[in-house]
Amino acid sequence: MMIVDARGLLCPEPVVKTQRAVKDGASELIVLVDAEAARENVTRFAVSRGYDVTLQQEGLNYTLTLKRA
């Protein structure tokens, strides 16, 4: 499983890093973000590409688990 650590990055970089992982063929990946806007944008992108997204929040950190539907 691939891990994309996008904490501390401003949009659109979290989505760009997630796009790269998807293009590399990842069927399951974990994306770490620390901003609500990044969480929303990565989720929107993943769903549009056919991934199911589960979310875990710990303080200000979000862990998004993306699995190809």
N, C-alpha and C positions, 0 to 999 in steps of 0.2 A: 504494500500500500504506500502510495506516495504522500509525502507531507509538504504542504506549501505554507511556509511561515511568512505571512504578510503583516505581522504586527509592526506598528510604527510607520507603516507606509500610508501615504495619502492616495485617495482615489485619483486616477483609475488604476493605479499600480496593483492593488490586490486582485482586481478582475483580470488584468493583463497576465499576472503570474498564474492565475487559475486557467486562463485560456491556453497558455503554453503547456501546462500539465495535461489538459484535455487533448491538445493537438498531438502530444507525445503518446496518446493512446491509453491514458489511465482510466480504468473502469471504476476504480474506487480510489478516493483520495481524501485527505484531511486538510482543511484550510483553517489556519489560525489567523484571526483578525482581532483588533482591539478598538474598533470604531463601529458604531451602529450603522453608519452609511455604508461602510465596507461590507458588513454582514448582509445588509439588504441587497446591495449590488451584486455580490458574489452569488447569493441565493437566486436572484432573478436570472443571472447568466446561466447558472447550473440547471435550473428548471427549464430554461429555453433550449438547452442542449440535451434534454432527456434524462437528467439525473434526479434521483430522489435525494432530498436534503434533510438531515437531522441536525438539530442544534443543541449544543450544551453551552451554558453560560456560567462562568466562574468570575465573579467580580465584573471587571470591565473587559475581560477576555472572552472571546467566542470561539468555540470549536465547531466547525461545520464539517460533517461527514457526508461526502457525496458518493452516491452509488448509482451506477448506470441502471436505469429502470428496465 
